[in-house]
């Protein structure tokens, strides 16, 4: 009977906290020392794209930068779950610095995100990189 209680306790409490929120996203895994590439379709008239990540556990945004390409490789600054977001930028006016911005598009939105060609939301879990070589 004691073993049954332990198994039941482990089954109930070992489930991810995010599973309780009803999230059903495809999870990509990586480490904090390797690049992760996100790609998207070109925006209508977009000249540049801004990409950022939302760190779920710390509830903060991490700005990954701006690119003219439709893909961008980032290195995660810390471990945890990240939702990627991108928006298009289009130059307006003659000053050259002012941009019109689209709304942010999230990787967890299945209406705009795909996994293996199928509409499905996704996010990334970054683990701490293993230690490097200790010998010089």
N, C-alpha and C positions, 0 to 999 in steps of 0.2 A: 504494500500500500504506500509506503514511503517513496518508492521509486516512481510510482504513478504520479504522486503529487509533484515530485521534482520535474518529471517530464512535462506535466501540464503547466507548471510554472514557467519552465523554459520556453514552451510553445507560446504561451500568452505574452510573455515579456521580452522575448528576443526578436519580435517583429519590429521592423524599422518604424521609427516615430512618424516618418512621412507616409507610411502605409495607412496610418490612421486618418490621414487627411484625404484619402481617396485618390492619390496621384497615380497615374498610369503612364509614365514616360519611359522611353527607351533610355538606358543609362550607358554612356560611354565612360570608360575608365582611363585614367592617365596618372602620371606622377608629376611632381612639381619641378622636374628637371627635363621634361620632354615637351616638344611643341604639339599643340592641338590645333588643327586647321578647321575653321568654319567656312562654309561657302554659301552663296545666295544668288538668286537671279538678279540681273541688272534692274535697277529702278528706272522708271520713266523719266528720262532727262537728267538722271543723277550724274554728278561729276565726281563725287567722293562719297565715301561711306564711313560712318563712325560706328565702332563696335565697343561694347562693354559687357561685363558679366555681373550678374547679381549673385552674391554669396549668400546662400539660403540660411546658413547657421548664424552668420554675423549680421545679416540683414543690411548689407552695405553694397554699393556698386563699385566695381573696379573698372576704371577706364583703360581699355586696351589700345586705343589709338584711332587714327584716321588713315584710310587707304583709298587709292583710286581703283583698285582691283575688286573683283567680286569674290574674293576669298582672303582670309587673313589667318596667320598662325600666331597663337598666343602661348605663353608659358604661364601656368597658373602660379600666383604668388604664394598660395597657401593651400592646405588640404581643405576638402569640403565639397559641397554640392554647388554647382554653378549653372545658372540659366543664362544663355547667351542672348544678347539683344543687338540689333543693328538698325540703323536708320540712314536714309540717303540725304545727301547735302547737295544743294544746287546754288551756284553763285547767282546773286541778284545785284542789280545796280552796277555802277562802274568802278566802285572802290576796290573791288577784287577780294575783299575780306569778309563781306557780309554774305551769309548763306541762308537760304530757305531750307528748313528741315522737315522731313516727314515724321510721322509718328514712329515710335520704337516698335519693332517687330520682335516677338519673343520666340525662342527655340521651342518652348513648351506649347505653343499654339498649333494644334494639328491642322488648322485651316491654311497655314502658310509654311509649315515645316514638314519635312519628309525624312523617312528612314528607309533605306533600300528602295526608293521610288514610291513608297506608300505614305500617305498622309498620317503623320504621327508626331507628337511632341517628343523632344529629347532634351537631355541635360547631361552634364559631365560631373563625375565624381573624381576629384584629384586626391591622390594619396601622397604622403610625404615620400620623397625620393629616398632610395636606400643610400647608406653611406658610401662614399667613394673609396678609392684605393688609399690605404694608410701608409703605403711605402712610396718613397720618392724615387 
